[in-house]
Amino acid sequence: MSDDNKRAGGSGDNNGQGGGPGNGPRANPWMKSLLIWVGVLVTLALFVTVIDGRGSQQGGNTIPYSAFLDKVDEGTVKDVNISRDLISGTLTSGDKFRSYPIQDPTLVPKLREKGIAISAKPEEGPSVWMVLLYNSLPFLLFMGIAFFVLRQMQKNTGSGAMGFGKSRAKMLTQKEGKVTFDDVAGIDEAREELQEVVEFLKDPTKFARLGGKIPKGALLVGSPGTGKTLLARAIAGEAGVPFFTISGSDFVEMFVGVGASRVRDMFEQAKKSAPCIVFIDEIDAVGRHRGAGLGNGNDEREQTLNQLLVEMDGFEANEGIIIVAATNRPDVLDPALLRPGRFDRQVVVPRPDIEGRIKILEVHMKKVPLAPDVDARVIARGTPGFSGADLANLVNEAALTAARKSKRLVAMAEFEEAKDKVMMGAERKSMVMTEDEKRMTAYHEAGHAIVALHEPASDPIHKATIIPRGRALGMVMRLPERDSYSYHRDKMYANLAVSMGGRVAEEIIFGYDKVSSGASGDIQYATGLARDMVTKWGMSDKVGPVEYAQPEGESFLGYSSSQPVRMSNATAQLIDDEIKGIVQGGLDRAKHLLTDHVDQLHLLAGALLEYETLSGEEIKKLIAGEEIGKIDAGPKPTVPRAGTSIPKTRRPSGPFGTPSPLGA
């Protein structure tokens, strides 16, 4: 694999904190919720009891009406109380009874004949309070549940009945971890541009005396993980002012007008704490170009953007409030948001160069106990294209690797292993390769290395390995001496030859019919590089310095910022012929070098089979005939010479020693 590995993407800039589940403050909301639901269940049970237990106030056993008449005839009834719906009374034995009457006009004469005391109780309806309770209890229960649900929702949106329109901006104070420019490394140019904002917040009169006005807004533009959020916090830490943070997605809700209301409330809070900084992360969530939607353009997102534009540059002055926003998609922002008077200063936060990566590594290495052999410059050389978050992850992976090995210090070996894991994936220890597959992999990687050694324009080899990682069965890593911002023709031809070295080595050693599919990644890289040389960079004499590459402009809702390239069939055929000729030239160059140095190819492949991994210095010593100083791992395996017949082997396609695209 080439040195030009450049890794896009990365993690964010924010540092989060979390608490354990057993903390006291987290238990209170659960207790409140439990008590509320217990109260609801008790109220329901009481309601059912009151409704169903109205007839249970009368004591005694319930008997049939016929049994009641038999007891009257037997003379065992002492007294009765007759109402419209119930007959109750006392037996001569003192027991209570009750029964439900029917229309019987002979009952009263029969009772008088037996001398039973008769009393009548008027029918009493429920009281007014009971009627109100019966009728209002379901409504009160529904209102209680609705109030509980709304209160839970308003915990995240603000307090009060109209909490949905409250701003979700959180104010960070110096007690929550002060960040200064000393904690920000590798982006010196961006830091210098924002130093002016810090000076204004410290001494506003310094600029006012000369009639100068500080920019109202600064837009931080950069790839994910480059330190945009960290840089904004450093501004607040250096100036010593309140720092409000909010995400662009926090403005948008399902309710119309909520986003605009939150923008107004956010500026009202900021005015009370002025001078202060308001940081809006991922502003492209609400700041996208207006009029490009599929609806009528009067949606909630555009209303929020309109309110933000008014607050930033309206009739009402917002003195002392500086808006700092971050995005990695500046191309989709509305032009009105970027005009002077709003975000009139764009600060590019790039990926760090080699010196910046060294500084970033030194910042993160302060928290890790290092062994004496750790060299930050070597690590920085091997991580081109890494962002600050990527480097922080690299240091963390190295510390975890050392901890798994029960080491007290993190050595260079752990950093190398962590770098390989981040770039190529974890080592595939469970993968079982046959001896034939190992030999083919060793010669494939040795072919890349030998061509790289004899190409003057190639970057120096850092290491070669046949240990499977990720999708690759091996790799050859080259490290540039410094970061390159432009590439010369001779280096491109060298990279083409190096990329073809693995396929050529297989053909020389194992024969034409034994070439495997392992060079698919190499061929893909070489073809892409040759296409760029012909269609972008004008490095073909027949095609000339004319751009024929397809447009790479950002596409927004199906509309591209560039027109497609139009060319004749003859021109397209010429371009294809030139691309094929350049790739074939690299293959011929690799074949010439490996044929002339086939003994070195056998020597290096045998060493890779024995030791599996060799550093660049060890490869140089091996080619020069010196001892490489490794511990002998046993007898050397038999290395096949040129023309030796070896059983046919197949390898899964993958990036065997594939350099990454130049300029990626």
C-alpha positions as CSV (number, residue, x, y, z in Angstrom):
1,M,0.0,0.0,0.0
2,S,1.3,3.4,-0.8
3,D,2.2,6.3,1.4
4,D,-0.4,8.5,-0.1
5,N,-3.1,7.1,2.1
6,K,-5.4,10.0,3.0
7,R,-8.3,9.3,5.3
8,A,-11.4,11.5,4.9
9,G,-14.0,12.0,7.6
10,G,-13.6,11.7,11.3
11,S,-15.3,12.1,14.5
12,G,-16.7,15.3,15.9
13,D,-15.1,17.9,18.1
14,N,-17.3,17.8,21.1
15,N,-16.3,16.2,24.4
16,G,-19.2,14.7,26.2
17,Q,-19.6,13.8,29.8
18,G,-21.9,11.3,31.3
19,G,-23.0,10.1,34.8
20,G,-23.7,6.7,36.1
21,P,-27.2,5.4,36.5
22,G,-27.0,5.3,40.2
23,N,-26.5,9.1,40.7
24,G,-28.9,10.8,43.0
25,P,-30.2,13.5,40.6
26,R,-31.2,10.9,38.1
27,A,-33.4,9.0,40.6
28,N,-35.8,11.9,41.4
29,P,-37.6,12.1,38.0
30,W,-38.2,8.3,38.2
31,M,-39.6,8.6,41.7
32,K,-41.9,11.5,40.6
33,S,-43.2,9.5,37.6
34,L,-43.8,6.5,39.8
35,L,-45.7,8.5,42.4
36,I,-47.9,10.1,39.6
37,W,-48.8,6.7,38.1
38,V,-49.5,5.2,41.5
39,G,-51.8,8.2,42.2
40,V,-53.6,7.6,38.9
41,L,-54.2,3.9,39.7
42,V,-55.4,4.6,43.2
43,T,-57.9,7.2,41.8
44,L,-59.2,4.7,39.3
45,A,-59.6,2.0,42.0
46,L,-61.5,4.5,44.2
47,F,-63.8,5.5,41.4
48,V,-64.7,1.8,40.7
49,T,-65.2,1.2,44.4
50,V,-67.5,4.1,44.8
51,I,-69.6,3.2,41.8
52,D,-69.9,-0.5,42.5
53,G,-70.1,-0.2,46.3
54,R,-73.1,2.1,46.7
55,G,-75.5,-0.9,47.5
56,S,-73.0,-2.4,49.9
57,Q,-73.8,0.1,52.7
58,Q,-76.9,-2.0,53.7
59,G,-75.8,-4.9,55.9
60,G,-77.2,-8.5,56.0
61,N,-77.5,-11.5,53.8
62,T,-79.5,-11.2,50.6
63,I,-82.3,-13.8,50.4
64,P,-84.9,-14.5,47.7
65,Y,-88.3,-12.9,47.9
66,S,-90.0,-16.3,48.3
67,A,-87.7,-17.1,51.2
68,F,-88.7,-13.8,52.8
69,L,-92.4,-14.7,52.5
70,D,-91.7,-18.2,54.1
71,K,-90.0,-16.5,57.1
72,V,-93.0,-14.2,57.4
73,D,-95.4,-17.1,57.5
74,E,-93.2,-18.9,60.0
75,G,-93.2,-15.8,62.3
76,T,-89.4,-15.5,62.4
77,V,-89.4,-11.9,61.1
78,K,-89.2,-9.2,63.8
79,D,-89.3,-6.0,61.7
80,V,-89.0,-4.8,58.2
81,N,-88.1,-1.6,56.4
82,I,-89.6,-1.3,52.9
83,S,-88.3,1.0,50.2
84,R,-88.9,1.0,46.5
85,D,-85.9,-1.1,45.6
86,L,-85.1,-3.0,48.8
87,I,-86.7,-4.8,51.7
88,S,-84.5,-5.1,54.8
89,G,-85.1,-6.1,58.3
90,T,-84.2,-8.2,61.4
91,L,-85.1,-11.8,62.2
92,T,-86.2,-12.9,65.7
93,S,-82.7,-14.5,66.0
94,G,-81.2,-11.0,65.6
95,D,-79.7,-11.7,62.1
96,K,-80.0,-9.0,59.4
97,F,-81.5,-9.8,56.0
98,R,-82.4,-8.0,52.8
99,S,-84.4,-8.9,49.7
100,Y,-85.5,-7.2,46.5
101,P,-89.3,-6.7,46.3
102,I,-91.8,-7.3,43.5
103,Q,-95.3,-5.8,42.9
104,D,-97.2,-7.7,45.7
105,P,-100.3,-5.8,47.1
106,T,-100.8,-8.6,49.8
107,L,-97.5,-8.0,51.5
108,V,-98.4,-5.2,53.9
109,P,-101.7,-6.9,55.1
110,K,-99.7,-10.2,55.7
111,L,-97.1,-8.3,57.7
112,R,-99.8,-6.6,59.8
113,E,-101.5,-9.9,60.3
114,K,-98.3,-11.4,61.7
115,G,-97.7,-8.3,63.9
116,I,-94.4,-7.4,62.3
117,A,-93.3,-3.8,62.8
118,I,-93.3,-2.0,59.5
119,S,-91.3,1.1,58.6
120,A,-90.7,2.9,55.3
121,K,-87.6,4.8,54.2
122,P,-88.0,7.4,51.4
123,E,-85.8,6.9,48.4
124,E,-82.7,9.1,48.7
125,G,-80.9,10.1,45.5
126,P,-77.2,10.8,45.4
127,S,-76.0,14.1,46.7
128,V,-75.0,17.0,44.4
129,W,-71.4,16.5,45.3
130,M,-71.5,12.8,44.5
131,V,-73.1,13.6,41.1
132,L,-70.4,16.2,40.4
133,L,-67.7,13.7,41.4
134,Y,-69.1,10.9,39.2
135,N,-69.3,13.2,36.2
136,S,-66.1,15.1,36.6
137,L,-63.7,12.3,37.6
138,P,-63.1,10.9,34.1
139,F,-62.5,14.5,32.8
140,L,-60.1,15.2,35.7
141,L,-58.3,12.0,35.1
142,F,-57.8,12.8,31.4
143,M,-56.6,16.3,32.2
144,G,-54.1,14.9,34.7
145,I,-52.6,12.5,32.2
146,A,-52.4,15.3,29.5
147,F,-50.7,17.6,32.0
148,F,-48.2,14.9,32.9
149,V,-47.3,14.2,29.2
150,L,-46.9,17.9,28.4
151,R,-44.7,18.4,31.4
152,Q,-42.4,15.6,30.3
153,M,-42.2,17.2,26.9
154,Q,-41.4,20.6,28.2
155,K,-38.4,19.4,30.2
156,N,-36.4,19.5,26.9
157,T,-38.1,22.6,25.4
158,G,-38.3,25.0,28.3
159,S,-40.5,25.7,31.2
160,G,-44.0,27.1,31.2
161,A,-47.1,26.4,29.2
162,M,-45.5,27.9,26.0
163,G,-42.1,26.2,26.5
164,F,-42.0,24.9,22.9
165,G,-40.8,28.3,21.7
166,K,-38.0,28.6,24.2
167,S,-34.4,28.4,23.0
168,R,-32.4,25.2,23.6
169,A,-29.1,27.1,23.7
170,K,-26.9,26.0,26.6
171,M,-24.6,28.4,28.3
172,L,-21.1,26.9,29.1
173,T,-19.3,28.6,32.0
174,Q,-15.6,28.5,32.8
175,K,-16.3,25.9,35.6
176,E,-17.2,23.3,33.0
177,G,-13.7,22.9,31.5
178,K,-11.9,26.0,30.2
179,V,-10.4,25.6,26.8
180,T,-7.9,28.1,25.4
181,F,-5.8,28.5,22.3
182,D,-3.1,26.4,24.0
183,D,-5.4,23.4,23.6
184,V,-5.8,24.0,19.9
185,A,-2.9,23.0,17.7
186,G,-2.2,22.5,14.0
187,I,-4.5,25.3,12.8
188,D,-2.4,28.4,13.4
189,E,-3.9,30.5,10.5
190,A,-7.5,30.0,11.7
191,R,-6.5,30.8,15.3
192,E,-4.8,34.0,14.2
193,E,-7.9,35.1,12.3
194,L,-10.1,34.6,15.4
195,Q,-7.6,36.3,17.7
196,E,-9.1,39.6,16.6
197,V,-12.5,38.5,18.0
198,V,-11.0,37.7,21.3
199,E,-9.3,41.2,21.5
200,F,-12.6,42.9,20.7
201,L,-14.4,41.0,23.5
202,K,-11.7,41.9,25.9
203,D,-11.4,45.6,24.9
204,P,-14.2,46.9,22.6
205,T,-13.1,50.5,22.9
206,K,-9.8,49.7,21.2
207,F,-11.6,49.2,17.9
208,A,-14.4,51.8,18.5
209,R,-11.8,54.7,18.8
210,L,-10.8,54.2,15.2
211,G,-14.3,53.6,13.9
212,G,-13.8,49.9,13.3
213,K,-16.5,47.4,13.8
214,I,-15.9,43.8,14.7
215,P,-17.5,41.2,12.3
216,K,-20.9,40.2,13.5
217,G,-20.4,36.6,12.5
218,A,-17.6,34.2,11.8
219,L,-18.2,31.0,9.8
220,L,-15.9,28.1,10.5
221,V,-15.6,25.9,7.4
222,G,-13.8,22.6,7.5
223,S,-14.0,18.8,7.3
224,P,-15.5,16.8,10.2
225,G,-13.0,16.4,13.1
226,T,-10.7,19.3,12.2
227,G,-11.5,21.2,15.5
228,K,-14.2,23.7,14.6
229,T,-16.1,23.3,17.9
230,L,-12.9,23.2,19.9
231,L,-11.8,26.4,18.3
232,A,-15.1,28.2,19.1
233,R,-14.8,27.1,22.8
234,A,-11.2,28.4,22.8
235,I,-12.4,31.8,21.7
236,A,-14.8,31.9,24.7
237,G,-12.1,30.6,27.0
238,E,-9.6,33.2,25.9
239,A,-12.1,36.1,26.1
240,G,-13.6,35.0,29.4
241,V,-17.2,35.6,28.3
242,P,-20.3,33.4,28.3
243,F,-20.5,30.9,25.6
244,F,-23.9,29.8,24.3
245,T,-24.0,26.6,22.1
246,I,-26.8,25.2,20.1
247,S,-27.2,22.9,17.1
248,G,-28.9,24.0,13.9
249,S,-31.3,21.1,14.1
250,D,-32.6,22.4,17.5
251,F,-34.4,25.2,15.8
252,V,-36.6,23.0,13.6
253,E,-39.7,21.4,15.1
254,M,-43.0,19.9,13.8
255,F,-44.9,23.0,15.0
256,V,-45.0,26.0,12.7
257,G,-43.3,29.1,14.0
258,V,-41.4,27.3,16.8
259,G,-38.0,27.7,15.0
260,A,-38.4,31.5,14.6
261,S,-39.6,31.8,18.2
262,R,-36.5,29.9,19.4
263,V,-34.2,32.2,17.4
264,R,-35.8,35.3,19.0
265,D,-35.5,33.8,22.5
266,M,-31.9,32.8,21.9
267,F,-30.9,36.4,21.1
268,E,-32.9,37.7,24.1
269,Q,-30.9,35.4,26.3
270,A,-27.7,36.5,24.7
271,K,-28.5,40.2,25.2
272,K,-28.8,39.6,28.9
273,S,-25.2,38.1,29.0
274,A,-23.6,40.4,26.4
275,P,-20.8,40.5,25.5
276,C,-21.0,36.8,24.7
277,I,-20.5,34.3,21.9
278,V,-23.3,32.3,20.4
279,F,-22.1,29.1,18.6
280,I,-24.4,27.4,16.1
281,D,-23.1,24.0,15.1
282,E,-24.1,22.5,11.8
283,I,-25.8,25.7,10.7
284,D,-26.6,24.1,7.3
285,A,-29.5,22.4,9.0
286,V,-31.4,25.7,8.9
287,G,-29.3,27.9,6.6
288,R,-29.8,26.1,3.3
289,H,-30.5,28.0,0.2
290,R,-34.1,29.3,0.1
291,G,-36.4,28.6,-2.8
292,A,-34.7,25.3,-3.6
293,G,-37.3,23.2,-1.8
294,L,-40.1,21.1,-3.3
295,G,-42.9,23.0,-1.6
296,N,-44.1,26.6,-1.8
297,G,-41.0,27.9,0.0
298,N,-42.9,29.1,3.1
299,D,-42.0,26.2,5.3
300,E,-40.8,26.1,8.8
301,R,-37.1,25.9,7.9
302,E,-37.2,29.1,5.8
303,Q,-39.1,31.0,8.5
304,T,-36.4,30.1,10.9
305,L,-33.7,31.3,8.5
306,N,-35.5,34.5,7.9
307,Q,-35.7,35.2,11.6
308,L,-32.0,34.5,12.0
309,L,-31.2,36.9,9.2
310,V,-33.3,39.6,10.8
311,E,-31.7,39.1,14.2
312,M,-28.2,39.3,12.8
313,D,-28.7,42.4,10.7
314,G,-32.0,44.1,11.5
315,F,-33.2,47.4,12.8
316,E,-32.5,46.4,16.4
317,A,-28.8,46.4,17.2
318,N,-27.4,43.3,19.0
319,E,-24.2,44.9,20.3
320,G,-21.8,42.6,22.0
321,I,-23.2,39.4,20.5
322,I,-20.9,37.5,18.2
323,I,-22.2,34.6,16.2
324,V,-19.8,31.8,15.4
325,A,-21.1,29.0,13.2
326,A,-19.6,25.8,11.9
327,T,-20.4,23.7,8.8
328,N,-18.7,21.3,6.4
329,R,-21.2,22.2,3.6
330,P,-20.7,26.0,2.9
331,D,-21.9,25.4,-0.7
332,V,-25.5,24.9,0.3
333,L,-25.8,28.0,2.5
334,D,-28.1,30.8,1.5
335,P,-26.2,33.8,0.0
336,A,-28.0,36.2,2.3
337,L,-26.4,34.4,5.2
338,L,-22.9,34.9,3.9
339,R,-23.1,38.6,2.9
340,P,-21.1,41.3,4.7
341,G,-22.9,42.3,7.9
342,R,-23.8,38.8,8.8
343,F,-21.3,36.0,8.4
344,D,-18.8,38.3,6.7
345,R,-15.8,36.3,7.7
346,Q,-15.2,32.8,6.7
347,V,-12.4,31.0,8.5
348,V,-11.2,27.8,6.8
349,V,-10.2,25.1,9.3
350,P,-8.1,22.7,7.2
351,R,-6.7,19.3,7.8
352,P,-3.3,19.8,9.5
353,D,0.0,19.5,7.7
354,I,2.9,17.5,9.0
355,E,4.0,20.2,11.5
356,G,0.4,20.6,12.6
357,R,0.0,16.9,13.1
358,I,3.1,16.8,15.2
359,K,1.7,19.6,17.5
360,I,-1.6,17.8,17.8
361,L,0.0,14.5,18.7
362,E,2.1,16.3,21.3
363,V,-1.0,17.8,22.9
364,H,-2.8,14.4,23.1
365,M,0.4,12.5,24.1
366,K,0.7,14.6,27.3
367,K,-2.0,12.5,28.8
368,V,-0.3,9.2,27.9
369,P,2.9,7.7,29.5
370,L,5.3,7.3,26.6
371,A,8.3,5.1,26.1
372,P,11.6,6.7,25.0
373,D,11.3,5.3,21.5
374,V,8.1,7.2,20.6
375,D,8.8,9.8,17.8
376,A,5.9,12.1,17.0
377,R,7.4,13.1,13.7
378,V,7.5,9.5,12.4
379,I,3.8,9.0,13.4
380,A,2.9,12.3,11.7
381,R,4.6,11.3,8.5
382,G,2.6,8.1,8.4
383,T,-0.8,9.9,8.9
384,P,-1.2,12.2,5.9
385,G,-4.8,13.6,5.7
386,F,-5.6,12.8,9.3
387,S,-7.7,15.4,11.2
388,G,-7.3,16.3,14.8
389,A,-10.0,13.9,15.9
390,D,-8.4,11.1,13.9
391,L,-5.1,11.7,15.6
392,A,-6.8,11.8,19.0
393,N,-8.3,8.4,18.2
394,L,-4.9,7.1,17.1
395,V,-3.3,8.0,20.5
396,N,-6.3,6.5,22.3
397,E,-6.1,3.2,20.3
398,A,-2.3,3.0,21.1
399,A,-3.0,3.5,24.8
400,L,-5.7,0.8,24.7
401,T,-3.4,-1.6,22.8
402,A,-0.7,-1.1,25.5
403,A,-3.3,-1.7,28.2
404,R,-4.4,-5.0,26.7
405,K,-0.7,-6.1,26.7
406,S,-0.4,-5.0,30.4
407,K,2.4,-2.6,29.6
408,R,3.2,0.4,31.8
409,L,4.3,2.6,28.9
410,V,3.0,3.1,25.4
411,A,5.8,2.4,22.9
412,M,6.3,3.0,19.2
413,A,5.1,-0.5,18.5
414,E,1.7,0.2,19.9
415,F,1.4,3.4,17.8
416,E,2.3,1.4,14.7
417,E,-0.2,-1.2,15.5
418,A,-2.9,1.4,16.2
419,K,-2.1,3.2,13.0
420,D,-2.5,0.0,11.0
421,K,-5.7,-0.8,12.7
422,V,-7.2,2.7,12.1
423,M,-6.1,2.8,8.4
424,M,-6.5,-0.9,7.3
425,G,-8.6,-2.5,10.0
426,A,-7.9,-5.0,12.7
427,E,-5.5,-7.9,12.2
428,R,-7.3,-11.0,10.9
429,K,-5.7,-13.5,13.2
430,S,-8.4,-16.1,12.6
431,M,-7.7,-16.1,8.8
432,V,-5.8,-19.3,7.8
433,M,-3.8,-19.0,4.6
434,T,-2.1,-21.8,2.8
435,E,1.6,-21.8,2.1
436,D,0.9,-21.1,-1.6
437,E,-1.2,-18.1,-0.7
438,K,1.5,-16.8,1.6
439,R,4.1,-17.2,-1.1
440,M,2.0,-15.4,-3.7
441,T,1.2,-12.6,-1.2
442,A,4.9,-12.3,-0.3
443,Y,6.0,-12.0,-3.9
444,H,3.2,-9.5,-4.6
445,E,4.3,-7.2,-1.8
446,A,7.9,-7.7,-2.6
447,G,7.2,-6.6,-6.2
448,H,5.8,-3.3,-4.9
449,A,8.7,-2.8,-2.6
450,I,11.5,-3.5,-5.1
451,V,10.0,-1.2,-7.7
452,A,9.7,1.5,-5.1
453,L,13.3,1.1,-4.1
454,H,14.6,1.6,-7.6
455,E,12.3,4.5,-8.6
456,P,14.1,7.7,-7.7
457,A,10.8,9.7,-7.5
458,S,9.1,7.3,-5.2
459,D,8.6,8.0,-1.5
460,P,10.7,5.9,0.9
461,I,9.3,2.6,2.1
462,H,8.1,2.7,5.7
463,K,7.3,-1.0,6.1
464,A,6.1,-4.1,4.2
465,T,3.9,-6.8,5.7
466,I,2.0,-9.9,4.7
467,I,-0.2,-9.9,7.8
468,P,-3.9,-9.7,6.6
469,R,-5.7,-6.6,7.7
470,G,-9.2,-5.6,6.7
471,R,-9.7,-6.6,3.1
472,A,-6.0,-6.8,2.3
473,L,-3.7,-9.8,2.7
474,G,-0.7,-7.5,2.8
475,M,0.6,-4.0,2.2
476,V,3.7,-1.9,1.4
477,M,3.5,1.5,3.1
478,R,5.5,4.4,1.9
479,L,5.9,7.6,3.8
480,P,6.6,11.0,2.3
481,E,9.3,13.1,3.8
482,R,6.9,16.1,3.8
483,D,3.4,16.9,2.8
484,S,3.0,17.4,-0.9
485,Y,0.5,20.0,-2.3
486,S,1.3,19.3,-6.0
487,Y,2.5,16.2,-7.8
488,H,5.1,16.1,-10.6
489,R,5.0,14.0,-13.7
490,D,8.0,11.9,-12.7
491,K,6.3,11.0,-9.4
492,M,3.1,10.0,-11.1
493,Y,5.0,7.7,-13.4
494,A,6.8,6.2,-10.4
495,N,3.5,5.6,-8.6
496,L,2.1,3.9,-11.7
497,A,5.1,1.6,-11.8
498,V,4.9,0.8,-8.1
499,S,1.2,0.0,-8.4
500,M,1.9,-2.5,-11.2
501,G,4.8,-4.1,-9.3
502,G,2.7,-6.7,-7.5
503,R,1.0,-8.0,-10.7
504,V,4.3,-8.1,-12.6
505,A,6.0,-10.0,-9.7
506,E,3.3,-12.7,-9.8
507,E,3.6,-13.1,-13.6
508,I,7.5,-13.3,-13.5
509,I,7.6,-15.8,-10.6
510,F,4.5,-17.9,-11.1
511,G,3.8,-17.6,-14.9
512,Y,1.2,-15.9,-17.0
513,D,-1.5,-18.4,-16.2
514,K,-1.0,-18.0,-12.4
515,V,-1.6,-14.3,-12.1
516,S,-4.3,-13.8,-9.5
517,S,-7.1,-11.3,-9.0
518,G,-5.3,-9.6,-6.1
519,A,-4.1,-6.7,-8.3
520,S,-7.7,-5.4,-8.8
521,G,-7.2,-2.5,-6.4
522,D,-3.8,-1.7,-8.0
523,I,-5.4,-1.6,-11.5
524,Q,-8.2,0.6,-10.3
525,Y,-5.7,3.1,-8.8
526,A,-3.5,3.1,-11.8
527,T,-6.4,3.6,-14.2
528,G,-7.8,6.5,-12.1
529,L,-4.4,8.2,-11.9
530,A,-3.9,7.9,-15.7
531,R,-7.3,9.2,-16.4
532,D,-6.6,12.3,-14.2
533,M,-3.3,12.8,-16.0
534,V,-5.0,12.9,-19.4
535,T,-8.4,14.6,-18.6
536,K,-7.5,17.0,-15.8
537,W,-3.8,17.8,-15.7
538,G,-3.0,17.9,-19.4
539,M,-0.1,15.4,-19.2
540,S,-0.8,13.8,-22.6
541,D,0.9,15.2,-25.6
542,K,-1.8,13.9,-28.0
543,V,-4.8,15.2,-26.0
544,G,-3.1,18.4,-25.0
545,P,-3.8,20.7,-22.0
546,V,-7.6,20.5,-22.3
547,E,-9.9,19.4,-19.5
548,Y,-12.2,16.6,-20.3
549,A,-13.0,15.4,-16.8
550,Q,-16.5,15.1,-15.6
551,P,-17.6,18.0,-13.3
552,E,-17.2,17.5,-9.6
553,G,-19.4,20.4,-8.5
554,E,-21.8,19.9,-5.7
555,S,-25.2,18.8,-6.8
556,F,-28.1,20.3,-4.9
557,L,-31.6,18.8,-5.3
558,G,-30.6,17.4,-8.7
559,Y,-29.0,20.6,-10.1
560,S,-25.3,20.5,-10.7
561,S,-23.1,23.5,-10.5
562,S,-21.3,22.6,-13.7
563,Q,-22.3,21.5,-17.2
564,P,-21.4,18.0,-18.3
565,V,-18.4,17.6,-20.6
566,R,-19.2,17.2,-24.3
567,M,-16.7,15.5,-26.6
568,S,-16.7,13.7,-29.9
569,N,-16.4,10.0,-30.3
570,A,-12.9,10.4,-31.8
571,T,-11.8,12.4,-28.7
572,A,-13.2,9.8,-26.3
573,Q,-11.4,7.1,-28.2
574,L,-8.2,9.1,-28.1
575,I,-8.5,9.6,-24.3
576,D,-9.1,5.9,-23.8
577,D,-6.0,5.0,-25.9
578,E,-3.9,7.5,-23.9
579,I,-5.1,6.2,-20.6
580,K,-4.3,2.6,-21.7
581,G,-0.9,3.7,-23.0
582,I,0.1,5.4,-19.7
583,V,-1.0,2.4,-17.6
584,Q,0.9,0.0,-19.9
585,G,4.0,2.2,-19.6
586,G,3.9,1.8,-15.9
587,L,3.5,-2.0,-16.2
588,D,6.5,-2.1,-18.7
589,R,8.6,0.0,-16.4
590,A,7.8,-2.4,-13.4
591,K,8.6,-5.5,-15.5
592,H,11.9,-4.0,-16.6
593,L,13.0,-3.2,-13.0
594,L,11.9,-6.6,-11.5
595,T,13.5,-8.5,-14.4
596,D,16.8,-6.7,-13.7
597,H,16.5,-7.3,-9.9
598,V,14.9,-10.6,-9.7
599,D,17.4,-11.8,-7.1
600,Q,16.4,-9.0,-4.8
601,L,12.7,-10.0,-5.4
602,H,13.5,-13.5,-4.2
603,L,15.5,-12.3,-1.2
604,L,12.8,-9.9,0.0
605,A,9.9,-12.4,-0.5
606,G,11.8,-15.0,1.5
607,A,12.4,-12.5,4.3
608,L,8.7,-11.6,4.3
609,L,7.7,-15.3,4.5
610,E,10.1,-15.7,7.5
611,Y,9.4,-12.5,9.4
612,E,6.0,-11.4,8.0
613,T,6.8,-7.7,8.7
614,L,9.9,-5.7,7.7
615,S,10.6,-2.0,8.3
616,G,12.0,0.3,5.6
617,E,15.5,0.2,7.2
618,E,15.4,-3.5,7.4
619,I,14.5,-3.8,3.7
620,K,17.4,-1.5,2.8
621,K,19.8,-3.6,4.9
622,L,18.5,-6.8,3.4
623,I,19.0,-5.6,-0.1
624,A,22.5,-4.3,0.8
625,G,23.4,-7.8,2.1
626,E,23.6,-6.8,5.8
627,E,22.1,-8.5,8.8
628,I,18.7,-7.1,9.6
629,G,19.0,-8.0,13.3
630,K,15.7,-9.8,13.8
631,I,15.5,-12.9,16.0
632,D,15.6,-16.1,14.0
633,A,12.1,-17.5,14.0
634,G,13.3,-20.9,12.7
635,P,14.6,-22.5,9.5
636,K,13.9,-20.4,6.4
637,P,11.2,-21.7,4.1
638,T,12.1,-22.9,0.7
639,V,11.8,-20.0,-1.7
640,P,10.7,-20.9,-5.3
641,R,13.0,-19.6,-8.0
642,A,12.0,-18.2,-11.4
643,G,10.2,-20.8,-13.5
644,T,9.3,-23.1,-10.6
645,S,5.9,-24.7,-11.0
646,I,3.6,-23.9,-8.2
647,P,0.0,-25.1,-7.8
648,K,-2.6,-22.6,-8.9
649,T,-3.8,-20.3,-6.1
650,R,-6.5,-17.8,-5.9
651,R,-6.7,-14.8,-3.6
652,P,-9.7,-12.6,-2.9
653,S,-9.5,-9.3,-4.7
654,G,-8.5,-6.3,-2.5
655,P,-6.0,-3.4,-2.2
656,F,-2.8,-5.4,-2.2
657,G,-0.2,-2.6,-1.9
658,T,-2.6,-0.2,-3.6
659,P,-1.6,3.4,-3.3
660,S,-4.5,5.8,-2.5
661,P,-5.5,8.3,-5.3
662,L,-3.1,11.2,-5.4
663,G,-4.6,14.4,-4.2
664,A,-7.5,12.6,-2.4
